[in-house]
Structure formats: C-alpha cells, structure tokens
Amino acid sequence: MSRLHDPFRRGQLAIAALFLSLGFQYATWAARIPAIKSDLGLSAAEVGVLLMAAGIGAAVSFPAVAWLMRRMGSRRLSLLSQLGLALLLLALAAAPNYPVALLVMCADGVLVGCLNVAMNAQGAALEARYERNTMARLHAVFSAGSLLAALLASGMTAATGSVAAHFGVAVALLVALGATARTGLLDDATTPDGTEPAAAEAPADPEPARRRWTLPSRPTLWMCCAMVFGTVAEGAMNDWSALYLKDVAEASAELAPLGIAVVSGMMVVARLFADGWRSRFGDGRVVLLGSAVAATGLAAALVSGGVAPALAGFACMGLGIAAVTPCVYAAAARQGSDALTLVAAMGTTGLLAGPPLIGFIAGASSLAWGMGAVAASAGAVALCGTRIRWTAPAAPVARSEATPA
C-alpha cells in the first residue's frame, strides 16, 4: 500500500503537523524577545518575569486541560489550541504595554499545555492503534519546527524590523499547518487508555467519575518527576549553551552559536532513530542509558573546561536527553488520559520554567554552576526512570500492515 493511502502514515503526517506547529510557535516568539524588550522598554528582570508567565500559565492549566480533554477529546482540543496559539502571536505583537504582554504570555502557556496534551494523546493513540512506534519521530518534528522558526526569524529580521510583519507570516504558516492536521487526525473513538469517549462523558456508574479525581498513582508521580527534570535540561540547554560557550569557555563570537546547533542537531538525529531503539531495547533502557550519557557527558565537559569539551558535552546531552520525553509520554498515556494530562503539564512547566531557573542559579553563583544543575537534572531522570513501569519492547510489525491491530 502506498504511503498516501496508508492510514498510519496519514495520521502520522497530521499529528506531525501539530508537533511542528508547537515547536515553530514557541521558537517564533522566543526569537523576537530582544525586539519585544526594546518595543516595550523592559528591563532584564521584567523579561525574566515575562518568560516565567508562560510557565505559570502552563502549570496552572492542568485542571482545565483535564476537563477539556474529557469534554472535547484530543482531536478538537488540539485543533482549537493550535489555532489559538497562532492568534496569540498577533496579540503579542500588538501588546501596547507590559501588563497586556504578561496576560498574553500566560494565555500562551495555557494553550501550550492544551496542545501538548492533545497532540501527545494523538501520538500515543496512533502507536496503540497500529502497534508501531512513532513518538520519537514526532518529537523530532517539534525540534525541526524550532529550527524552521529560527531560520524564518533570521530572514525576517534581515528584511524588516517589524515584529508584526514577522508574526503575520508565522501565523499564515501555522494556519496552513492546522489545515494539514485537520484532514488526518484520529477521531476519539478510542482514547489512549482504551475507553470510549461516550462512556467517559456520561458513565452509567458514578464510581468511575469519582475515581478520576483521586490522587495520582505513585508511578504517575515518578513520571511527572522524570518529565520535569528532562524538560528542564532540554530547555536550559537551548537557552544557555551559547552564553556558556562565550562567557565561560571563552569561545569566539562565531563559535558561540554552535552550542544551540549541536544540541538541537543531535536531538533531531537521536529522535529520528529512537523509535527503532525503543522497539529493540524497550523504553526503560533507552531512558536510563540516555539520561546517564547526558549527565556524565555534560558533567565531564564542565570539569574539563574549554570549547571542544563543551561542544562534546552538549552533543552528549542532546543525544541522551532526546528520547526521554517521547518515552515518558507514551508510558503516561498507558496510565490513562488524566495521567497523560498531568505529566504533559509538568513537561510544559519544566520546558518553560527551566531556563529562568538556571538563570537564577547562575546569578547567585556562576553559569558553570547553572550548567551543573542541568547535568544534575539529567541524572535525576535516570533515578526517576528506575521507578517507572515500562513496557517490554514492541514486537516488530510488517511495514505493509495498514489495518488496526
């Protein structure tokens, strides 16, 4: 069967459009922080609070996201939140003052939480329905979206200094991606935890509804910890690697941007191959070995000092941490939609709050200690991974198989 008519490939393409959208939208506004700072006349501390507002919005969105997932399903929620994130770019460009910008960023964090949960639920449902691993590749598309946004930001900055013009082009691309996703997303006939949406919305027995609001299970809490530490490391490396090279390793201005390129490039490559590793070795081994490589590689680079060891350590971090979030999302989805929602909310919080947290540590001591905290976060992922219930490696499935298992 051709890929065009393969239901798995069609669903994979639609869900990938959502992952690409989230990475693209996040990196689009992040790339224009200097221009927004100048337009609104913000201090460095106010910029830090602005970035923290998105993390706060993501953290407090968990109850709303859990309710919306049960009420609307992952398909509708993902499409609406993707469109909302596109429109928020226009709102941020038009923000007349700092308080309005704070509200926009807080709303951005809430919608990021919604889309993050919904698109990962779609990815987990696709894996379960066709018994084929794809989560790591979908997360590779997220990283590719960030790279695409960086390239667009560079081109638009060279062509015009207008943030509104840049964000207008970005919104047009996001709308096109939303239209692509709309045609192939999975319906909510079967949720990742195997329940019917109708039963979830109106159960005949009131007991299941009451059980939904019980405290998370211990494995779910360990998944939350692993996700927070993993996304803190991922987000901090993207935001602080260039500055570490310039200020601590004393790299030249031409070499400093290579930090982000090395981390992002290794993450994309690792995520392209990680689904095969998951099938062969199992999610648990991939997470444990990967996070150990990330922690030890970066720690050794910090102790050694210098530009070349730093770049090698950054490569180890990108390679090792890349598969953590896809594997933890897949494990959380098997625990049910509420577990997935909580874990995704913690992941979004870590991704958005991690860079400011490392900045606070660097301000209180030095950036070398801040990067040491990043290495410690990767090591904590390995410790949390030993407490998570992982599934055995998936049996291989014929490539020509296109019907649900």
Salt bridges, closest charged atoms under 4 A:
ASP6 OD2 - ARG132 NH1 3.95
GLU127 OE2 - ARG278 NH1 2.86
ASP187 OD1 - ARG129 NH2 3.91
GLU207 OE2 - ARG210 NH2 1.99
GLU234 OE1 - ARG271 NH2 3.36
ASP247 OD1 - LYS246 NZ 3.77
ASP275 OD2 - ARG137 NH1 3.35
ASP275 OD1 - ARG278 NH1 2.98
ASP283 OD1 - ARG278 NE 2.90
ASP283 OD2 - ARG334 NH2 3.98
ASP338 OD1 - ARG70 NH1 2.81
